[in-house]
């Protein structure tokens, strides 16, 4: 069930990466993303409101919600118990990955080197996060390090925006990109949900240009 929902996330081609500081904004944010045509969010554990926000969005039934910046097994467990359908981590934590694999939870650990990718293969993964994408050389680097690993797909995250998202999505091994440009924390905290709707719609219109 979780794997099917994660596949639905990937079909949207963009995963909004959200750092939310007040869980009361979770509902209006979900409304804005849905209105903009992107009913998905990766709620990061960078704030204390993350778990409550995940629960709030997941209970709605019309959002595909995941947990990001997952650093510990306990965070992964609590996130899934709260309704998260996928787990994302900034690096490759074997304990988190093993927990998710054993419990059939979609997980995309952060990778940036061939060694990271080989570790992911050892755990049976066929999709990982490429992070931080732009800081590590962007499309050029991703093409180079992914070349020997035809079985692996990547979700680039970090420095992705309207100016470069299509360049990533046009690569055959990129099902989706992660980014926060349409859900910046200051827009959320200031209640600028109309602006989030606009940016989300622009994003989804842009994504249609990808091959």
Secondary structure, 3 states (H helix, E strand, C coil): CHHHHHHHHHHCCEEEEECCCCCCHHHHHHHHHHHCCCCEEEEECCCCCHHHHHHHHHHHCCCEEEEECCCCHHHHHHHHHCCCCCEECCCCCHHHHHHHHHCCCCEECEECCHHHHHHHHHCCCCEEEECCCCCCCHHHHHHHHHCCCCCCEEEEECCCCCCCHHHHHCCCCCCCEEECCCCCHHHHHCCCHHHHHHHHHHHHHHHCCCC
